[in-house]
Each structure stands twice: as C-alpha cells, then as structure tokens.
Amino acid sequence: MCNHARVAERDLTYEDIVQIVDLIKSASHFSEFRLKVGDIEVSLRRADRTPSAPAAVQRNFEPAATADPARQAPSRAFSDAAHLVRSPMVGTFYGAPAPGEPPFVEVGQSVEPDSIVCIIEVMKLMNSIEAGTRGVVREILVPDGAGVEYGEVLMVIEPGRP
Amino acid sequence: MKRFDFVDVTLRDAHQCLWSTRMTTAMMTPILGEIDRAGYAYINILGGAVFDVCVRYLHENPWERVRLLCERLKTPCDALTRGQSLYTFELFPDDIVALNAQLLARLGVKVFTVYDALNDNRNLESSIKAGREAGMEINGWMTYTLSPVHTDAYYVERTKELLALGVDFLCVKDPTGLLTPERGATLFPAVVQAAGKIPVQLHSHCQSGLAPRVYEAAMKSGFRFGYTASEPLANGASLPATEEVNEIACRLGFETSMDREILKTIAGYFRWLCIREEKPCGQVAQYDPALYEHQIPGGMISNLRYQLETMKLAHRLPEILQEVARVRQDLGYPIVVSPFAQYMVTQATLNVVQGERYKTIPDEVRKYAMGYYGRLAARPSDEFLERAKIRPDDMVSERPGEHIEAWIPRLRAELGASAGDGDLLLAAFYDRTLLEPLKQAAPAYRFRTTPLHELVSWLGTRRDIEYAHIRFAGTEMTFSA
C-alpha cells in the first residue's frame, strides 16, 4: 500500500515555546534576536524605539497613599471635660448602619455609654463604636466613608445630662 | 484490583490558590478537550471564590461559565458551595439556597459539593435537600483543623451526621495543608470505617510539603478519590499534582484511569499559560513547623503584612501572629479558613495595637461567638464572653437558616417576571452596580490550540517586534509589521 504521509515530523511542543519565549524576554534589550536549537529557528527584529520597562518593574507598586491632606490639620484642642470618641484602629468611618439609612447620632443628640455612635470598618470587619459616656454629641469630626487613623478623634461628647 | 480515582481542581482551587482565582474562561477552553480525556472521574469547576472573582474582577457571568464547561465536558462536573452561605460569607435564606441548587443542576452540574466552615452540618441541610431534589449527587465535606477539640472522634461524629443527611460522597478537606501522614494513620481509617459504603475523598493543600505522603496514607486507608491539579498549577498553596499522586497510586498497586501522555500535554499548556499570563507556577513548599502553630495560610500572611505596612504596623506582625493563636483559643477553636481566619486576624490586630485585649470587638466576631453562623467547636473563654458582654440567653441555638426570611418573593417583585433565575440569584448576592459589567457579550472562545498557534499569537501581542521568522521541521513562517 502506498503511503503518502511524509516522515512524521515532530511538532513544536509547549516545552519548546516556553523556552523560546523565555529567551526572547531575556533578550528584550536587543533589537535583533536569532535562535537556532536543533531543527527550530527563530529570528526577530524589534522596532527601533525605547524599550518598554520589564514587566517585573511594572509590577512593583507602592502602597497607595490614603491620607487626605485636607484632613491632616494640626490636632486641635478640646476642652478637658469633653469625652473624645477615638478610632480603635486605622479604618473607615461610617456614621450610619447602612447606606441611605439615618445616622446613628446627630449633633445635639443625647447618648448613653453603650449607645452605638458609629461603625469603624477595620480590615473588612465592622466595629460598632460605643459613646463610652453619658452626654450630648457636640461635634462629629469625620465625614461618612472617610479613612481614619489609629486614635483619631471621631466625635466630641459633652458629658452629663442635657 | 482496588481503584483510586481523581477529581481535577486545575480549573478551580489551583488557580484560586496560586493566581488569586484569576483564570478566565478563555484560558480554560483551549485545553478542555484534553482535560476531559485525561481520565478524571470528576472535574471541579466552581467554588465560592471562582464565583465571586468572576463577578467582581473578571466581569464574566459565572452561570455562563458553568453552562459552557458542563456542555463541553463529558466528565461529570462538580460545583462547590459554602452551604447556607453559597459563594459569600453571609447567610442566605433557604429559598435562595434551593434556587441555586436547582439552577446548577439545570446548567449541567452532576455533583453538588457542600461544606460549612464551622462543620455545623445543620448549615448543609437545605442545600443537600434541594440538590438531591434537583437530581444531583451530593458530596459532603468536613474541614480538618488542628485543635484540642478536633479529635478523630469529632470527625467520626461529623461523618455520621453527613451520612444521616444522605450524602453520596464524603470528603476530608484540609484547607491549610495541616494533615500529616501520622495523623492520617489514625484519622483516615476511623472516617472510612464510619463512612461504610460511602466513598471517601481527600482534598488537601501542599503548604507543609507533606500532601503527597498524606494522599498515600489516605489510599492505604481506603479513600477512593483524591483532588489534584495539573503539575504546573499544583504544590505550594495549591493541591498535589495529579502526575505525582497517580504514580504513588500505581506504585501501591491501585488501578487508575489517568493517561500520562494527555497529562503531559495539559501540563505543557498550563506551564505555557503561566509564562504567557505572567502568573506563578506552583513551587514545592519546604516543611515549616511554624505552620502548625498559627495555622494561617501563606496567602493570608502576605495580605496581612501588606495591610500592616499601609498602617505602618509591619514590625508588629510576629506579635499579631502569636495573638492569633490566643484569640483562636478564646473563640473556641474556629477553623482558620474564610471568613473566620479574617475574624481572628482582625481581632488579634486590634488586641495588639490597642494594647488591651478585646477592648474593641468586631460585630462579626461577637455574632460568631453567639452562634449566629452555626455551632462552635468549643465554648468561648470567659474573658472573651465577659468583654463581649454576651450573656447565656444571647446565644443562638436554632439552625442559622431558620431565622432568615425568604427573599425570592421580594426579589421577583423588584426584578419583574422576565428576570431569569440566574439574574435573580446574582441580584441576591451583589449590588446592581457590580452586575452591570456582566451584561457585556462573552468573547469568542477557542476550543483548541497548538504550541505553534500560541507562539504566533504571543509574538502578535508584542508591539515592539516588527519582524519575525520561524522555521522548524518542514514549516517556515515570516511575519512583518
């Protein structure tokens, strides 16, 4: 029987192209590339222009600066009697239980020591923050959704009964 | 001759562990034919992270991926959910859980796998009932961890519960690679004996480097299936390589169905994909005894280090890791998996940074301790309960799904009669804004490829190359820009 098939030629394998591409990447700063391994030959010419930065450098990222310069005002003074509600951690301030819902507290409102006054989201978990004293909310210093620092003053509560 | 069979995780857990779950459907389709013919008993195609990353980051409709993979694969497909939490970490009502099972069955899923991160099997009841009614086989997982209360007897109890729920398969899942051959030598025979006729599977990760030996111990104890991945996407935080475990099985005299030549082609494709996509291949992990102390997965430690750096607290990492172990004890030994791993890490960070233990307790941690997510492995410490102001009558004792009202009537009313079940479920899981990008048309998928084709396409993506000439064997090609 007549066999028209040519002598089985070996196909290019994934191992081959992994090696070829690896070599091409290593030679990225040359404008010409010629490779001959066994029965494989690859020639490349690059356009004459400034080489793009290697991928490894592009992936080098800096942590995003989260601090908002507008709120980095020098720490202000509060009266000795005022109770300051501080953030337990670096996190995000939420004044309401959920978007669109009324806030936990508003300025002028009286609170009990265990009243929830806000939520601080820390590492994706929600921390309900209590007033910590009986009194009246005098100031809310942070806008909803803002990033807060460890120990940052969130609210000022004037102790005592209204 | 005894058999040992394989469940592929290359399309699910392997890239979840090594590529942050970023494998797209387009990366899978060219090699599906080979995976289908490699000899796997089942192919795991879906899990919580895959579903979530599809929606949030890949902007793919996860239902479309499930449909396509089930259509293309003759090998039965396996889909995993987190029981009552499905693909997320919140709890859903029974009607949503049931609709999800019905939809998966309709899309072609044959094996429905469920687990609960607290091993509270009451959280699997509604999934198992709905999955069975929809005609799928049920695979119940129990999660392995190290603690004084997670004894062999504890896992025998969980096995009996799963049997009572009517599972068709049972699996020991070891998410952090904590199993050792020594522990397997007592745990595995106990589970196999308790399981009786129900086949038992092993799903263990390679963080300690011991997993292949653990699989060997499982085979010797009578486990019927092992979850494994194609070699380039195996090892490290991933599962062991199919190739390696298959050789172990053959050496022990088990009959397997794996085709070594096809496995080689699959491995070649994925090794190339790692290069093309600039993603890491799995590396065999070195044995590190510290893993058994804090139990925190490597990926989570690097994530924590990054978070601490942005808070300028990186120098306190060792202290925080130590505190995690103490918090875990105080919380009744939750398993160090999502979401409880995050709870412990965050609580430990708060404790260390504030210089006072449990001064601030996240709401989720408090709810966990009250039994809101399910039964705890052990009672939380008195110190914690006191600081959290949890009284005995605050404790939740009924099945967590019990106290959640049905959602489907409300969602149907919101979305209108024309909304399909898939859309309705997506609306139950996600904000509308996240779903908007899913409406874009899926790309045209390629269902086969060759190394030459891949090389040519890759050269085509290199804007800097203006001329290329390739010659091998009897083929010659020239490209120029």
Contacts between the chains, C-beta under 8 A, distances in Angstrom:
chain1	res1	chain2	res2	distance
A	6	B	474	7.1
A	9	B	473	3.8
A	9	B	474	5.3
A	10	B	473	6.1
A	11	B	450	7.2
A	11	B	451	7.1
A	11	B	452	7.5
A	11	B	473	7.9
A	12	B	450	7.4
A	12	B	451	4.5
A	12	B	452	4.7
A	12	B	455	7.0
A	12	B	472	5.8
A	13	B	268	6.2
A	13	B	451	5.6
A	14	B	265	7.6
A	14	B	268	3.0
A	14	B	269	5.9
A	14	B	271	6.2
A	14	B	272	4.6
A	14	B	451	5.0
A	14	B	454	7.6
A	15	B	268	6.1
A	15	B	271	7.7
A	16	B	451	6.3
A	17	B	272	6.0
A	17	B	451	4.8
A	17	B	452	7.8
A	17	B	454	6.0
A	17	B	455	4.5
A	17	B	458	7.7
A	18	B	268	7.9
A	18	B	271	5.7
A	18	B	272	5.5
A	18	B	275	5.5
A	20	B	455	6.6
A	21	B	272	8.0
A	21	B	275	5.7
A	21	B	276	7.6
A	21	B	455	7.2
A	21	B	458	6.2
A	22	B	275	6.8
A	28	B	464	7.7
A	39	B	472	5.5
A	39	B	473	5.4
A	40	B	470	7.9
A	40	B	471	7.4
A	40	B	472	4.2
A	41	B	469	7.5
A	41	B	470	7.2
A	41	B	471	4.2
A	41	B	472	6.9
A	42	B	468	7.4
A	42	B	469	7.2
A	42	B	470	5.4
A	42	B	471	7.9
A	43	B	467	7.7
A	43	B	468	7.0
A	43	B	469	4.2
A	43	B	470	8.0
A	44	B	459	7.6
A	44	B	465	5.4
A	44	B	467	6.7
A	44	B	468	5.0
A	44	B	469	7.7
A	45	B	465	7.3
A	45	B	466	5.9
A	45	B	467	4.0
A	45	B	468	7.8
A	46	B	464	4.9
A	46	B	465	5.7
A	46	B	466	6.5
A	47	B	463	7.9
A	47	B	464	5.8
A	47	B	465	7.5
A	47	B	466	4.4
A	47	B	481	7.2
A	49	B	464	7.3
A	51	B	464	7.0
A	52	B	464	6.6
A	55	B	278	5.7
A	63	B	306	7.4
A	63	B	309	6.1
A	63	B	310	4.7
A	64	B	310	7.8
A	66	B	310	6.8
A	88	B	350	6.1
A	88	B	353	7.8
A	88	B	354	5.9
A	88	B	359	6.9
A	88	B	360	4.0
A	89	B	311	7.7
A	89	B	349	7.2
A	89	B	350	5.9
A	89	B	353	5.9
A	89	B	354	7.6
A	89	B	360	7.3
A	90	B	310	7.7
A	90	B	311	4.2
A	119	B	363	7.9
A	122	B	346	5.9
A	122	B	349	7.5
A	122	B	350	6.7
A	122	B	362	6.9
A	123	B	307	6.1
A	123	B	342	6.9
A	123	B	345	7.1
A	123	B	346	4.4
A	123	B	349	6.7
A	124	B	342	6.4
A	124	B	346	7.6
A	125	B	342	6.8
A	125	B	343	6.7
A	125	B	346	4.8
A	125	B	362	3.8
A	125	B	363	7.4
A	125	B	364	5.2
A	125	B	365	7.2
A	126	B	362	6.2
A	126	B	363	4.8
A	126	B	364	6.7
A	127	B	350	7.7
A	127	B	360	5.3
A	127	B	361	7.4
A	127	B	362	5.0
A	127	B	363	6.7
A	128	B	363	5.4
A	129	B	360	7.7
A	150	B	311	7.3
A	150	B	353	6.4
